[in-house]
Amino acid sequence: MAHRKLLEEILREGYSHPSVEGIIIFARAVIAGFKDMALTYENFHNTPADDVVDKLISEWQTESQKAIVDKTRFVYFSLHHADYDVTVTHHLDHS
């Protein structure tokens, strides 16, 4: 339990820092004797550490969003650091 909590704290701290652009985890397999940071068991089911990683990846994903500009002609989004595909259409294109 302590390893999961510590892993989550470390990943959250790293992810929240503006200079961090990515996180790489070198996790070894349980079958090779690495039990503390292994992400899967021998049968490829999640370990508690992988449950933490999966939870954070899910939490940090941004789903598709749509917006209509207001009278200032600006749209604001709060997004996670990532690469995004943006499609812009004009209302006259859909009349």
N, C-alpha and C positions, 0 to 999 in steps of 0.2 A: 504494500500500500504506500509506503514512504517513497519508493522509487517512482510510482505513478505521479504522486503529488509534486515531487521535485522536478520530474521531467516536464510536467505541465507548466510549472512556474518558470523554468528555464526557457521553454519554447515561447511562452507568452511575453516574457521580458525581451527576448531576441526579436520577436515579430513586431513588437511595439516600437523598437528603436528605428528612427527615420533613416539611418545609414544601412540598415540590414535589408538586402535585396533578395535573400533566399536563405534557407536553412537546409543543410545536408546532414543526415544522420547515418553514421556508419554503424549499422546494427548487425550483429552476428547471429548465426542460427543457434537455437537451443541444442540441436543435435551435436553441434561442435563444442558444447560445454559453456556457452555464453548465456547465462540465465537472466542477468539483470536488465539488459537492454535489447534482448531479442524481441522481434516484432511478431514472429509466428512460432508456433510449436512445430514439432516434427510432422504433424498431420496438416499443417498450414492453416490451422485455426489461430485467431488473434490471441496474442498474449495481452495482459493488462496494459503494457506499454503501447502496444499497437492500438488498443481501444482509445487511449489518450490521443495518439496521433490522428486517428480517424475522426475523432470528435472535433479536434481543432481544425482539421482540413475542412470539414463540413461547415463549421462555424465561420471560417474565414472566406468562404466562397461567396461571390456576389451573383445573385440570380439576374435574369434579364429584367431590364427596367425600361419603361417608356415615360416620356414627359412631353408636355406641351409648353412652349415658351409663354411667358406672361407678357404684359405690356412693356416690360424693360427689354424683352427679347433675349433673356438669359435663362439658362437652365443650370441648376446646381445639383450635383450628386455627391454623396459620400461613398467612396469606393475604396476597396482594399488595394494595396499596391499590386499591380499586375498589368498584363497587356490586355487590351480590350478591342473588340470590333465595334465600331460605331456606325450606325446608319442614320442619315439625316434625310428627311423628306419635307417637301413643301406642301402646304395644305392645298394649293392649286393643282398639284399633281394627282390628287385623289378626288377631284370634283366630278 
